[in-house]
């Protein structure tokens, strides 16, 4: 199969879900407040995304105001904040050397340790989504290499499909053994930045996943099963989460118009 991403894009219901999500993002990008305050909206998106990503990874509950004031000590949220702050500087590496970018994301997400940034060499017990046993280290190495090759090869698939597959693969592999979900969700943002869907990272797909509740895990279990139907379910879920995240950012834009 010369273009696996394009194959996924052709699965049932994917095209419609992706188009709907893209329309939501485009409505966001067209908001008038972004002509003069896009940096503020991006910063707010980063905060909201880090809080939501930490929660999805099992972080202790924290209010948005606590995160905004820097009063959160949970290491998962702190790691997600470090990741969010560095996305702009990693876009180039993500385009040309995605494995190195993933390593850097993990260093930021997991903090100081001898093992950060390196694909795990042992089995892993961390399983915040209760997906079951993770693939073996040898499988992780092979699939990371294959994913990197795909990301640096041409594809006709929409960027939203590419982002969803990247997200699913990283969650399934748990390549580092800690903070893998934070890395996976950051990789989604990098893909959407690099491929021009959301170049200023305004949408908050992490919030969309939180809003969809148990559907995040259910769709991921379907992806792990590996059937065409399961993969399509996952991509449709990711597109829906992105649409919700765009609407969340649109509400932020509206709030800024009143300030």
Secondary structure, 3 states (H helix, E strand, C coil): CCCHHHHHHCCCCHHHHHHHHHHHHHHHHCCCCHHHHHHHHHHHHHHHHHHHHHHHCCCCCCCHHHHHCCCCCCHHHHHHHHHHHHHHHHHHHHHHCHHHHHHHHHHHHHCCCCCCCCCCCCCCCCCCCCCCCCCCHHHHHHHHHHHHHHHCCCCCCCHHHHHHHHHHHHHHHCCCCCCHHHHHHHHHHHHHHHCCCCCCCCCCHHHHHHHCCCHHHHHHHHHHHCCHHHHHHHHHHHHHHHHHHHHHHHHHHHHHHCC
